[in-house]
Amino acid sequence: MRPAFKCLFAVTLLVLAARAQAERLQVVADIWCPFNCQPDAPLPGYIIEVLAAVFPEDHIDYQVVPWRRAVLQTRQGVSAAAIAATAEMAHEGQLLIGQQPVGHAYDCLYVASASTLAYHGQAADLHGVQRLGIALGYEYAEGIGEWLANEENKAKIFAESGDEPARRNLRKLVRGGLDGMIEDRSVMNFLLLDPAYAGRVVSAGCNQAVPLYVAFSPKRPGADSLPERFDQGLLALRESGRLAQILGKYGVADWQP
């Protein structure tokens, strides 16, 4: 190969490599289906599909990691975004969010179907709980958060970490290892589609809705513009009807009808 062609070839490779790097948008979270599911599944999660539609020029590299690591990687700039964070989580993690949520979380108390426990939003409602399953690194509000913050209840709290804390807690609950577990309503509804859990677990009450966001890293190139770009893209998906099509595959209704 002649020198001129060698030089041109090298420059071309550098340009292609730079484009590949620029187009890679790594997003991270633990599995929280239907928000975000298994990366290689036919239905990877509706937020993953929304991100791919909002940023069609980018390669969405979705990776599953424990939630605390997801926040840390995003804050450090290793990852571009952490998926499905509350505004409080984003603030504490020093992450950037826009104005448009990507859903709502409803933290609920789930119990075995024979249980008499009922939760009405007050910490006192959890008085009879001796073994409560939660997800490590998650934030909880209202009566659930108050009960969890009470030092007298620390020995009663069993926190699961890893990639699928909700599924692990559910298994413990149906086996009798927990009196109850706290989980998002949409996530639990999805898990309870498994016939193995049919009729064995019920909701004993929920907190009020809390908006969820895609939380972007402040240390990535163009970080300041990403939340606004996402907001504009999400609004365009809603207006075109594409958002409803994506949500319909997961049995989820638009949180802003």
Residue, then its C-alpha position, 0 to 999 in steps of 0.5 A: m500500500r502506498p504511503a498516501f493510501k496508508c495515511l488515508f486509511a489510518v485517518t479513516l479508521l480514526v474517524l470511524a473509531a471516534r464515531a463509534q465512541a461518540e455513538r455509544l450511550q451506555v445506560v445502567a440499572d438493576i433489572w426492574c421490569p417492565f421499566n428495564c428488563q434483560p438486555d438481550a430479551p425481545l422486550p428489554g424494557y420500555i425505557i430502553e426502547v424509549l431511549a433507542a427511539v429518542f436517540p436513534e443516532d446513538h447505540i444504546d448499550y444497556q448493562v445490568v448492574p446493582w443500583r448503587r453501582a449504577v449511580l456511582q458509574t453514572r456520577q463518575g462518567v463511566s456510564a451515560a445514564a442511570i435508568a428510572a431514578t427518583a428526583e431525590m436519587a438523582h439529586e443525591g447522586q449528583l446526576l442530571i434530570g430533565q422535566q419529563p418523567v419516564g413513569h411513576a413508581y408506586d411503592c407497595l407492601y406485598v404480603a402472602s395472600a393469607s396475611t391480615l396486614a394492611y398498609h394505609g400510608q402510615a408507619a404504624d401500619l407496619h407494626g406487625v411486620q417482623r421481617l421486611g424485604i427491601a432493595l438495597g440502595y433504594e429510597y422509600a417515602e411516606g410511612i414505609g420510609e419512616w418505618l425503615a428509618n426507625e432504629e428499632n426496626k433495623a433488625k427487621i429489615f432484610a435488604e437484597s442487592g444484586d441485579e434482581p432484588a425484587r425477584r429474590n425478595l419475592r421468592k423469600l416471601v412465598r417461601g415464608g422467609l419474609d412477612g412482607m416486601i416493598e416493591d413498585r407496583s408495575v414491577m410486582n405486577f410483571l413478576l406476578l404474571d409467573p404462574a408459580y406465584a398465582g394467588r400466593v401474593v397480594s398488595a396490602g397497600c401503596n404509597q402515592a406515585v413518585p415520578l421516575y427519570v432517566a438520570f444523566s451523568p454530569k461528566r459526559p460530553g454534552a451532558d448539559s444538553l442530554p436531559e433537554r434532548f431527552d425531554q423533547g424526544l419523549l414529547a415527540l414520541r407521545e405526540s406521534g403515538r409511538l410512545a403508546q405503541i411501546l408502552g402497549k407491548y408491556g401492558v403499561a399506560d401512559w403516566q400523562p394521558 
